[in-house]
């Protein structure tokens, strides 16, 4: 990465209090950027050298205000939740995403922001074993990510539309895989597979119970550490801001069985109980990261054992003082 590229630039990071946002903010500050963070969360975890603004991105006037005199925008804000939550709370995923993605990109365009990064997701892909960027529109998003996937696809289309009509092509689009690490969501509504397993493993030890895991462990997924994704995001804005989507993952397939065994290697006394009556999910979901490697020089450096260890260590230190994430799923009004 060219560290001078970000030095003294005025940068806005939406969702800068999240799993990926915090390491992005930290890396930007380390290279001398002037960073503003916008979120509905509390400020816990944010470097005090960044300016924090608490606000709602579904408010058009607020979006217009925060992009004034900004050089680069990293739009990382999003609604996060487990598959079961996504099915029950479809509108809570779909509607806010459509609105704040559209508002932020349009506000940035009107303010003549130099470069913009849009964070899409692995969830936009239709069923496949290996996800390649050019195959994203071969079918609808998989049913487990249906509403969130469509909302994220609309953001990608918005970027393409701006390129066609306004010749604004300095937009980077990244599609991260299943990201994990410190500052993840460990609550019941929003936890993804890794934080959920870590939390339940610790609770099982405390109660003297085995760790119950759905399925048979054969499903294969692409898990990538948050700092590696953050590095890829900074590279994408610098080298890939041309409205061409880029996958950011580990490029490695880990079985759920391998993941569970990695987690319990830190808890030797814990037993596993597989619940074969429950679904295991799709057999294989892995991102092809060859475009990121070629265009960005992206190299994910954190292996699963190391990343899980760092995540467990962080959670054990902070589980009694959790980050107060804004929970859209308990809000009656979506906007």
HUKAPE-V174894 format. One line per field, one symbol per residue. ss: DSSP state (A for helix, B for strand, O for the rest). Layout:
BEGIN
ss = ???
END
This chain:
BEGIN
ss = OOAAAOOOOBBBBBOOOOAAAAAAAAAAAAOOOBBBBBBOOOOOOOOOOOBBBBOOOOOAAAAAAAOOOOOBBBBOOOOOOOAAAAAAOAAAAAAAAAAAAAAAAAAAAAOOOOBBBBBOOAAAOOOOOBBOAAAOOOOOOOAAAAAAAAAAAAAAAAAAAAAAAAOOOOBBBBBBOBBBOOOOOOOOOOOOAAAAAAAAAAAAAAAOOOBBBBOOOOOBBOBBBAAAAAAAAAAAAAAOOOOOBBBBOOOOOBBAAAAAAAAAOOOOOOOBBBBOOOOOOOOBBBBOOAAAAAAAOOOOOOOAAAAAAAAAAAAAAAOOOOOOOOOAAAOOOOO
END
